[in-house]
Amino acid sequence: MFKRIARIAAVSVMAVAGVLHVASAPAAAAPYGGYHASCSTVVNPGNEYWYHDQSWSSFLERDDFYFDNGYRITELDVVGHDVTAVWRPGSGAQWVHGHMSIGELELWDDIYYDQGLRMAELDRDGDEFFAVWRPGTGDRFWRTAIPTWTDFVNQDDVLWDQGFRLVDIVIRDDGKIGGLWRSDQGSSGQKWNYGILAAGVDANNESAFQKLNRLRKEAGWELRILKAFNNDAYVVAVWRYRGGAFNQSTANFMNTESMRGWEKACRAGGMRIVTLDVT
């Protein structure tokens, strides 16, 4: 565990057609394991704090501290009961629950929905669910065991036509997929692809994901969700149309020291973490 100000690792960053690609070593035998993340330019960046390998009780204590100091959770990932989280400046109510059954998740979601809160983060570790609720409007829809990606595509098509946008994706060890959609995410376009090769590079030293992400970025699309699956051989990625000029950095298979250096480079460039997945 560490604080943001304690980062000491260096990282190599190169600009390629407006997208920053970070050179990082794999966390385990390539290509499996580590941090998969992206950061983007924000108008008023403020501070950013992130911690990894926390117990649930330590995480809650830290969240209480940051909440009282005007920070809110923007990313939450739980693997093997180890919690990774990101806090950025925010306001308004926030509720966090973990180690929930599906019934408890449904119960808390209904309670907070009636209070004007909407689920903002959703994760699953084994048979337990973890979620964050923040102020929101409109409706929400979530499922936790969609059997195939074809079914997921069909579900997204139905919800897209009703004005919903993807907010989070959870991929189970057995291959089933969870998704969180909300109707208060604006009307800007959304593109997403699954089964993108995350490892290996072409003649331009880009993986299939890096190439697709670069092309999307050049066309004004910002990466919002990035999740690895099938032993990190593939990723699913969601982009929302942003337009205008903005920087973006993406990196896969980072070990902890590389993640520290990458995040430090993001902050130095006026960027903050947008999506984070730990495998």
C-alpha positions in Angstrom: 0.0 0.0 0.0 1.3 3.4 -0.7 0.3 7.1 -1.1 0.4 8.9 -4.4 3.2 11.2 -3.2 5.4 8.2 -2.6 5.8 7.2 -6.2 9.4 6.8 -7.2 9.3 4.5 -10.3 10.3 5.9 -13.7 8.3 5.2 -16.8 9.0 5.6 -20.5 6.3 7.5 -22.4 6.1 8.2 -26.1 3.6 10.2 -28.1 2.1 8.4 -31.1 -0.5 10.3 -33.1 -1.9 12.0 -30.1 -2.1 8.9 -27.9 0.4 8.2 -25.2 1.6 4.6 -25.0 3.5 3.6 -21.9 6.2 1.1 -22.1 5.8 -1.3 -19.2 6.9 -4.8 -18.1 4.4 -7.6 -17.6 3.4 -8.3 -14.0 3.7 -12.1 -14.5 4.7 -14.4 -17.3 3.6 -12.5 -20.4 0.9 -11.8 -21.3 -1.1 -12.6 -18.2 -1.6 -10.5 -15.1 -1.2 -6.9 -13.9 -2.9 -3.6 -14.3 -4.7 -2.5 -17.4 -5.6 1.2 -17.4 -6.2 4.5 -19.2 -6.0 8.1 -18.3 -7.2 11.2 -20.1 -6.9 15.0 -20.0 -9.4 16.6 -17.6 -10.2 20.3 -17.3 -9.8 20.7 -13.6 -7.7 17.7 -12.6 -7.2 18.3 -8.9 -5.4 15.6 -6.9 -5.7 11.9 -7.4 -5.0 9.1 -4.9 -4.9 5.4 -5.5 -4.1 2.4 -3.4 -3.8 -1.3 -4.1 -3.8 -4.6 -2.2 -6.0 -3.2 0.6 -8.2 -5.3 2.9 -11.9 -4.4 2.9 -11.6 -2.8 6.3 -8.5 -0.8 5.4 -10.2 0.4 2.2 -13.3 1.6 4.1 -11.1 3.5 6.6 -9.3 5.2 3.8 -12.6 5.9 2.0 -14.0 7.6 5.2 -10.9 9.8 5.3 -11.0 10.8 1.7 -14.8 11.4 1.8 -14.4 13.8 4.7 -11.7 15.6 2.7 -13.8 16.0 -0.4 -12.8 13.0 -2.5 -15.0 10.3 -4.0 -14.3 6.9 -5.5 -13.9 6.8 -9.3 -12.6 3.3 -9.7 -13.0 0.1 -7.7 -11.6 -3.3 -8.4 -11.5 -6.3 -6.2 -9.4 -9.5 -6.9 -8.9 -12.2 -4.3 -10.3 -9.9 -1.6 -7.6 -7.3 -2.4 -9.1 -3.9 -3.1 -7.7 -1.4 -5.6 -9.4 2.0 -5.7 -9.0 5.5 -7.1 -10.2 8.7 -5.4 -10.6 12.1 -7.0 -12.2 15.4 -5.9 -16.0 15.2 -5.7 -19.1 16.1 -3.7 -22.4 14.7 -2.7 -23.4 11.4 -1.1 -21.6 8.2 -1.6 -22.3 4.7 -0.3 -20.1 1.6 -0.7 -21.0 -2.0 0.1 -19.0 -5.2 -0.4 -19.1 -8.9 0.1 -22.7 -8.9 -1.0 -24.9 -11.7 -2.3 -26.9 -11.0 -5.4 -30.0 -10.5 -3.2 -28.2 -7.9 -1.0 -27.0 -6.1 -4.1 -30.5 -5.9 -5.4 -31.8 -4.7 -2.0 -29.2 -1.9 -1.6 -29.6 -0.8 -5.2 -33.4 -0.4 -4.7 -32.8 1.5 -1.4 -30.3 3.9 -2.9 -32.3 4.3 -6.1 -35.2 5.7 -4.1 -32.8 8.1 -2.4 -31.7 9.6 -5.7 -28.4 7.6 -6.0 -27.3 5.4 -8.8 -24.8 2.6 -9.0 -21.5 4.0 -10.3 -19.1 1.1 -9.9 -19.8 -2.6 -9.9 -17.4 -5.5 -9.4 -17.5 -9.2 -8.5 -15.0 -11.3 -6.6 -16.0 -15.0 -6.7 -19.6 -15.1 -5.6 -19.5 -11.7 -3.8 -20.4 -8.3 -5.2 -19.0 -4.9 -4.6 -20.6 -1.6 -5.6 -20.5 2.2 -5.2 -23.5 4.5 -5.4 -23.4 8.2 -6.2 -26.0 10.9 -7.0 -27.6 10.4 -10.4 -30.8 10.7 -12.3 -32.8 8.6 -14.8 -33.0 4.8 -14.8 -30.4 2.0 -14.5 -30.2 -1.5 -15.6 -27.8 -4.2 -14.6 -27.3 -7.9 -15.1 -24.6 -10.2 -13.6 -24.6 -13.5 -15.6 -25.1 -12.8 -19.3 -24.1 -16.1 -20.9 -22.3 -15.0 -24.1 -20.9 -11.9 -25.8 -23.6 -12.3 -28.4 -26.3 -12.1 -25.7 -24.4 -9.1 -24.3 -24.5 -7.3 -27.7 -28.2 -8.0 -28.0 -28.8 -6.6 -24.5 -26.8 -3.5 -25.2 -28.6 -2.9 -28.5 -32.0 -3.0 -26.7 -30.8 -0.6 -24.0 -29.1 1.7 -26.5 -32.4 2.3 -28.3 -33.8 3.3 -24.9 -31.1 5.9 -24.2 -28.9 3.8 -21.9 -25.1 3.8 -22.1 -22.6 1.3 -20.7 -21.1 2.4 -17.3 -19.3 -0.8 -16.2 -18.5 -4.4 -17.3 -17.7 -7.3 -15.1 -16.3 -10.5 -16.6 -16.5 -13.7 -14.5 -14.0 -16.4 -14.4 -16.5 -18.8 -16.0 -16.9 -16.4 -19.0 -20.3 -15.0 -18.1 -20.6 -11.2 -18.3 -22.1 -8.6 -16.1 -23.0 -5.1 -17.3 -24.2 -1.8 -15.8 -26.1 0.6 -18.0 -27.5 4.0 -17.1 -29.8 6.5 -18.9 -28.2 9.7 -17.4 -24.9 9.4 -19.3 -25.8 11.9 -22.1 -26.5 11.2 -25.7 -23.0 11.2 -27.2 -22.1 8.2 -29.3 -20.7 5.0 -28.0 -18.5 2.4 -29.7 -17.4 -0.9 -28.1 -15.6 -4.0 -29.2 -14.9 -7.3 -27.4 -12.4 -10.0 -28.1 -9.6 -7.5 -29.1 -6.2 -9.1 -29.0 -4.3 -7.4 -26.1 -0.9 -9.0 -26.6 1.5 -9.2 -29.6 2.4 -6.4 -31.9 2.4 -5.6 -35.6 5.1 -4.0 -37.8 4.3 -0.7 -36.1 4.9 -2.2 -32.6 1.2 -2.0 -31.8 -1.1 -4.6 -30.5 -4.6 -4.9 -32.1 -6.0 -3.1 -29.1 -3.4 -0.3 -29.3 -4.1 0.2 -33.0 -7.8 0.3 -32.6 -7.6 2.6 -29.6 -5.3 5.0 -31.5 -7.6 5.2 -34.5 -10.6 5.8 -32.2 -8.7 8.5 -30.3 -7.7 10.3 -33.5 -11.4 10.4 -34.5 -12.4 11.9 -31.1 -13.4 8.9 -29.1 -12.3 8.6 -25.5 -11.7 5.2 -23.9 -14.1 4.8 -20.9 -14.0 1.1 -20.1 -11.2 -1.4 -20.5 -11.4 -5.0 -19.2 -9.1 -7.9 -19.8 -10.4 -11.5 -20.0 -9.5 -15.1 -21.0 -6.2 -14.9 -19.1 -5.7 -11.4 -20.4 -5.3 -12.5 -24.0 -8.2 -10.3 -25.0 -9.8 -7.1 -23.9 -13.2 -5.5 -24.2 -13.2 -1.7 -24.6 -15.9 1.0 -24.6 -15.4 4.4 -26.1 -17.6 7.5 -25.8 -17.4 10.4 -28.3 -15.6 13.4 -26.7 -14.3 15.4 -29.7 -11.9 18.3 -29.4 -8.3 18.1 -28.3 -7.4 15.8 -25.4 -4.5 13.5 -24.5 -4.8 9.9 -23.5 -2.5 7.2 -22.2 -3.2 3.5 -22.2 -1.1 0.6 -20.8 -1.6 -3.1 -20.3 0.1 -5.8 -18.2 1.7 -3.3 -15.8 3.2 -4.6 -12.6 2.8 -2.4 -9.5 6.0 -0.3 -10.0 5.1 0.3 -13.7 1.6 1.3 -12.6 3.0 3.8 -10.1 5.2 5.3 -12.7 2.5 5.4 -15.4 0.1 7.1 -13.0 2.7 9.6 -12.1 3.3 10.4 -15.8 -0.4 10.8 -16.3 -0.6 13.3 -13.5 2.4 15.2 -14.9 0.6 15.4 -18.2 -2.6 16.8 -16.7 -4.4 13.5 -17.1 -6.3 11.4 -14.5 -7.3 7.7 -14.4 -10.4 7.0 -16.4 -10.5 3.2 -16.3 -8.6 0.6 -14.3 -8.7 -3.2 -14.3 -6.6 -5.5 -12.1 -6.1 -9.1 -13.1 
